[in-house]
Amino acid sequence: MSSDSDPECPVDGDIGQQDMVPTKKSTVLMDGVILNGPTTDTKAREKFVEEACRLIMEEVVLKATDVNEKVCEWQPPEQLKQLLDLEMRDMGEPHHRLLELCRDVIRYSVKTNHPRFFNQLYAGLDYYSLVARFMTEALNPSVYTYEVSPVFLLVEEAVLKKMIEFIGWKEGDGIFNPGGSVSNMYAMNLARYKYCPDIKEKGLSGLPRLILFTSAECHYSMKKAASFLGIGTENICFVETDGRGKMIPEELEKQIWQARKKGAAPFLVCATSGTTVLGAFDPLDEIADVCEKHGLWLHVDASWGGSALMSRKHRRLLHGIHRADSVAWNPHKMLMAGVQCCALLVKDKSDLLKRCYSAKASYLFQQDKFYDVSYDTGDKSIQCSRRPDAFKFWMSWKALGTLGLEERVNRALALSRYLVEEIKKREGFKLLMEPEYANVCFWYIPPSLREMEEGPEFWAKLHLVAPAIKERMMKKGSLMLGYQPHRGKVNFFRQVVISPQVSREDMDFLLDEIDLLGRDM
């Protein structure tokens, strides 16, 4: 370390005038680096933020509901790499070039806010949630202790409490997680910890063969969780479903007895409220009866269907959910809180969640702090740094109220119902089944196949139709719609309505466009 001598030293006690004049501080070097003052041009960077925000408003927010805009500007991967100039160089690039890059990123990204984006179980733009996201990105908080995130911890507590009320519990606990898949993993591990608490310290050695049960229609995260936690995918019993994709409780009980006869130790049943493809809701009351009889933890993956709880008309779909021990619920789906916004809710109020996951890091969770440390909730999470995801849902809920969120659910399901009735009227369209939620599954049968008998050749040819139409719609950019084969059924479209910006006209356009793109096949 070195410094220049100060030439401004006062002489003969004459300090009055000099005290009033600011002096230039001496240059301080450390390892060859000047440490005096900021080295960045703050004003220029503030201007960059302003210009980038203006670009976001013009190119994303203001165009979000414009059906004349493309849903996507499709480019193959190798070409897109060249268009985006992804190379990171030794020297930084000027702001005007960065703004050009921002414009390119927006142009070539899929517009999930577009009214005709139906590809996933999230869509649309909630303006209040967006503002909340802008705020949290600017504030850059991490939600683990009250001292660094006081507002967002209180917001999360308030939101969790309200969600617990909608499940029907008098009290409970919970945590927001990065995705429903993580919530399901949390629940699986929590159920195992409840079954054998020693596992946290002693590990898997000496444990019996643990078995869990879930629907054959469950989300694939159940397999990932079992693999990640060391339970093993071969120790998942997939319970058969009926023709509508609902778990059969009698089959569940039969498999539990069979597992016990083989010496295994059942510990968890995972039901699904809103399956990914068919939108099926397992019969929770009957499943809860089986779980109570056998002393098993009941987890409900309501990541997709949980938002029906907000609707007095449709909450019957989750009848019996109050009997669950834990629930996964993603407000970023039907309630449009913005990806990602996912909660694990737990009926237990004895700090089971904290006992299971706590590591008591002494540099974060000191017990002799000057405030109530019960608000330091981060030790309930497997994460250290954690985003304030509850805030965007809270902002939307504050803006719309419970009735506004209810209307959002009711409108989405009413539009789905309208689409179903239109499919029934139109030649060349065939429903897979009558939906009970927002998942509308159907085939488009082109003119060349409409007179063919529904045999192996017919189904083999129909299997090729949806992927071909999907390619055409993507390259045209007119809409995005998902397709898949499923449990012996050849490729079919799965249309999901979420966004309140979607209209009846968009439903009509969807069917017209599919017919236009596929009629020559």
N, C-alpha and C positions, 0 to 999 in steps of 0.2 A: 504494500500500500504506500502511495506517495501523495503529497499535496504541495501546492505552491504557497509561499509565505504571503500573509495578508498585508498589503501596502496601506490599508485604511486604518491602521491603529491610531487611536486618539493621542494627542500631544498636550502636555501641560494641563491636563484635566479639562480641555476645551471640548466637551462632548455634546453640548446641547444641540447645535445645528446638525452635527453628523448623525446623531441618533435619529433624526427625522428623515434622513436620506437613506433609502435601501441600498445595501452594499451587495455587490456581486460575490456569490459564494465561490470559494476556491474549488478548483477541479479536483475531484476524487477519483482515483483509479484503483481498480482491483483486478488483478490478473489481466491487465491490458484493456479492461472495459471501463468506460466512463460511467460513473454511477449517479452523476448529478441529474435530477429532473427526469421527466419522461422523454423517451427518444422517439416516440411516435407522433405523427401529425394528427392530433385528435380531431381537429376541425375538418380535415379532409375525410377522415373516416366516418365522422358523423354525417357528412354530406352523402357519402356512399350509402349509408344505412337509409337515409331519406329517399334517395333515388331508387334503391332496391325495393323499399316498401311501396313506392309509387308504382313500380313495375309489377309487383305482386297484386296490387289493387287493380291495375288496368288489365293484366293478362290472366289473372286467376279469379279474383273475387267478382269483378264486374262481368266476367264472361261465364260465370259458373252455371247460370240458368239459361244460357243462350243455346237453343237447340240447333241453331245454324252453325255453331262451332263443331269441329270434329271431336269425337270422344278420344281418339288417339291418332297420332301421326306415325304410322308403323314404319319402322326401318329394321332391317336385319342386323344382328349384333355387330358384325365386322364393319358394316357401313356406319352404324351409329357411333362406334368407337372413333371413327375418323371425323364425323360431324361434330362431336363434342370436344375434341382436343383434350383428352384426359391426361396428357403428360404433365407431370409436376417437375418444374425446372429449378435450377439453382437460384435464379433471380425472380423476385416477385413480378407480377404483371400489373399494368396500370388499371385504374378503376373502370375506365370506359370499356376495357377488354373484359373485366370481370362481369360487368353488366350485360355485355353481349353473351357471355357464358350463361348467366342467369336466364336470359331470354331463351337461349337454346334448351336449357334444362326444362323450362316450362313447356316449350313447344313440343318436345319429344317425350314428355311424360304423359302417362295416361291420366285423363281428366276424370278422376273418381267423383268429382263434384257434379259432373254432367248429368242431366235428367235421364239420359239414356245409357248410363253405366249400370248394368245389372249383373256384373260378373262375379261379385263376391257378396259376403254377408255384411258389408258396410258400404255406404254410398252417401252422396249428397254433402251439402255444406251447412253446418250450423254456425251462424255468424257469431253468436255469443261464445260458443266454445272456441271459435277461432281467435277471438280477442283474448280469451283466457290463455290460449297457447302462446300468443304473442307476448303476453305479460310474463309467463313463466320462463320462456326462452330468454327474455331480456334480464329477468332477475336471477336466473340460473341457480335455483335453490336445490338442495338435496334434503329429502324428507327422512331424517333419522332422529334428530333431537330438536326439542323445543327452542333451544338457544339459537340455532341457525335457521329454523324454519317454523317460527311460531304461528303465522297465519295459516300456512298450508296444513300443518298438523291438526289445527282446530277445524279447518274445513273438512279434512278427511274424516275426522271423528263424527262431524255432523252428518256427512253423507252416508257413512257406514250405518249410523244409527237409524237413518230414514230408510235405507234399503232393508235393514233387519226388520223394521216394522212392516214393510210390504211383504216380506216372507211370512210373517205371522208369528214371529218370536217376540216374547216380552223383553228379552235382553239377548246379548250375544257379543261377538267379537269379530274382527276382520282386518284385512289388509288389502291395499291395492297392489296389483302385480303386473308385470310386463306380459300380459296375454293370458287367455283362458287355459292354454296348455300348461302354463306355470301354475295357475290356480289348481288345476287338476292334480298336478304333481305335489303341490303343497298338501292337498287333501289326502292323497294316498299316503304320503309320509306321516301326516298327522294321525291318520287312522292306525297305521302300523305302530307309531309311538304310543298311542293309547293302549293298544293291544299288548305291547311289550316295551315299557319305558326304558329298560336297560340297554336297548339297542343304540341309544344315543352315545353311550360311552363304551360299550363292549362290542358293538358292531354286530355283524351277521352270524358270527360263529356261535354255534350251539342253539340256533333258532330252529324250530320245526319248519317244515315246508309251508310257507305262507301262500295262501290262495286268495285271489280276488275275483269278483264276478261283475261282468258288465254286459251291456247289450251287444249283439252282433252288429248293430248299427252305430256303435259308439264312435266318438271322435278318435282319430289315430293317436292323439296325445296320450291315451291310456297305455298304448304299447310303448311309447317313448318313455313315459314315466316309470313303468315297470322295469324297463331296461336300465334306465339311469339310476334307479334306486337299488338295483341289485336284486330285485324280486324275480325278474326274468319273464320274458313274454310267454314262455310255456306254462307259467303259473297264473295266467289269465284264463278264466273260463268265460267264453263268449256264449251268452244265453240266447237261445233262438227267439226270433221275433215273429209276430203275426204278419199278415199280408200288408198291413199299413206301416210296418217298421217299428212296432211297439214291443218292448220286452214282455214275454209271457211269464207271469209270476209263478205258475205251476212248474215251468221248466227251470226257473231259478231255484226253487226249493229242491227239486229233484237233483240238480247239480251240486247243491250244498251237501245233501246227504251222501251223494256219491264221493265227493271229495273227502268227507270225514271217514267214510269206510276205507279209503285208501291211506288214511293216516295223516292227511294234510290238515292245515289249520286255517280255515276261512276267517278273514278279518274285515273284509270290505265289500260292499256292493255299490257300484256306480251306476245310477240311473241317468237317463238323458231327457231333458226337456227342450225339445227342438233339435232333432238330428240334422246333420249338415246337409244332406242331400234331400231327404223326403220331408223334413220338418216335423218328424213324429215326436209325440210326447208319451213317455212311458207312464203306465198307471201307478202313480206314486203311492197312493194309499195302500194298494195291495202289496206293493214291494216293501213298504214300511212294515206291514204286518209280518212278512217273512223275516225281515231284519230284526224286529223285536223278538220274534220267536227264537231266533238263533243267536241273539246278542251280537249282531254285526253293525258296524258303522255304515250309515247310509249317506253317501255323497250324491248330490244331484248336479250334473253338468248342465246348467241352464245358461251357458254362455250366450247362446243364440235366443232361446225362448224365454229367458228370464224377464225380458222387458214386457211381456204380456201381463205380468203382475201389475203394471201401471194402469191397465184397462179393466174397468169393472165388468165390461162385456166379455172379455177374453181371458181373464185370470183363471177361469174354471179349467183351462188347459193344464194348469199346474196344481190342480186340487191335491192336497196332501203334502205339499212341499214343506209345510211347517213341521212335519215330522222328521225331516232330514237333519243330520248332524252337521252337514256343511253344504254350501251351495257356491258354485261358480256362476258369476253373472257379469256380462260384458256390456256396459252402457255404450260402448263405441259402435255397437252394431245397430239395432233397431232405434235406439235413442240418439244416435249420431253425435256422441260426445267427442269424437275424434280419436283416431288410432294413436296410441292405445289407451284404453280405459277399462280396466278389468279388476273385479273385486272377488276375493274369497271371503265368504261369510261363514262364521262358525257359531253354532248354538251355545257351545260351552262358554262360560263366563268365569272360569276358575284359573285363567291365564295358561290354559293348555297350549295355546299357540306360542306364547312366549317361552314356556318351559321346553317345548319341542325344539325351537329354533335359536334360543338365546345362546350367545357366546360370551356375554358380559365383557366386552372390550373396555378396558379401564380408561382408555384415552377418549372414549366417547360417552360411555354410560356411567359416569361417576355417580355414586349414590349420595355424595355430600354437597351437591349443587345447592344454590340458593333458592331454587324454585321446586315445584312439585315434579319429581322425576318420573311420575307415572305417565307424563306426556311425552317422554322420550320413547316413542313406540317403535323405533327402528330395529330394536333387537328381536321383534317378532318376525322379521323378514330374513330371508337367506341373502338378500342384497345388503350392501353397505350404502353406496349412493343409490338413491331412489327418486324417481321423478314425481312431481306433485300431480299425478293423473286425476285425482278426485276433483281438483279445482275446476277443470273445464266442464265436468258434469254438473258441479255445483253452480257455476255461472249460468249454464243453460237452464237448469232447474229454477234458479232464481228469476230468470227472465221469462220463462214460459209458464211456470207454476206446474203443479201436479196435473191440473186439467189440460194444460197445453201438451204435456208429454203423453197423456192419455189419448188426446186427439191425434197425435202423431202415430201412435200404434193403431188406432181405429181406422185412420185413413189408409194406412199401408195395407191393412187386411181387407178393407173394402175395395181397393184397387185390384188386389189379387183376386178377389171374388169376381170383379168385372172381367178380368182377363180370362178367368176360367169359363165364364159364360160365353165370351166371344170365341174361345177355342172350340167350344161345342158347336157353334154355328158354322164354322168355316170348314170348307172342304180342304182336305190335306193335312189337317191338324188333329192330333189324337192325344188325349190326356193319359198319363200313366196311371193316375188315380185322383180322386177328389182330395184336394189338400185341406188340412185343418189349420194351417198357418200361412206364412207368406211365400212358401216354396211351391211354385207352380211348375210341375214336371210334365213335359209333353214331347211328342215326336212331331217333326214335319215330314210328311210323306210326299215326295215330288210326284208330278203327274205320271212319270214313267213307271211308278210302282203301285199306283192306286188300283189297278185292275188285277194285280198279281195276288195269288193266294198266299196267305201268311204262313209260309213254310220256311225251311232253313235258308233257301236262296233269298227269299224276301228279307229276312232279318239280317242276313249277311250284307246285302246291298244297303239296307236302311242304316246299318251300323256306320257306313261311310259318309252319310249325308250331313250329319251335324258337324263333324270336323271340317268338311269342305265349306259349309256355309259360314262357320266361324272364321276360317281363313279369309273369305271374301269380305265379311263385315269388318274385320280388323284392318285389312288393306284399304278399304273404302273409308273407314273411320266413322261409320254411321251409328254404330252402337256396339256394346260389348255384352255378351251373354255367355254364361258358362254351359258346358255340356260334360257328360260323363256316362260310362257304362255303370251298371250297378246291380250286383247280385243276380247275375244271369240275364239282365235286361241290356239290350244293345244301346249304343250311344243315344242319349236324349238330352234335350235342353232343360236346364233348371233356371227359371226366371224368379228373381227375388225383388220385391218392392220394399223400399225403405224410405227413400227421401220424400219429404213433403213437396218438393219441387216437381215431382213426377205427376203427370196429369193423365186423364182418360185418353187424350190425344196421343200421348206417348205409348200407351198400351196398344192402341190401334196401329201406330207406326211400327211397333215391334213386330206384329204379325204381318203387316203389309211388307215390311223390309225382308223378313225371312222368306216370304213367298217370292218376292222379287229376286232375291239372291239364289233361290233354290229351284225355281220352276223349270230350268233347263237341264236339270240333273237326271 
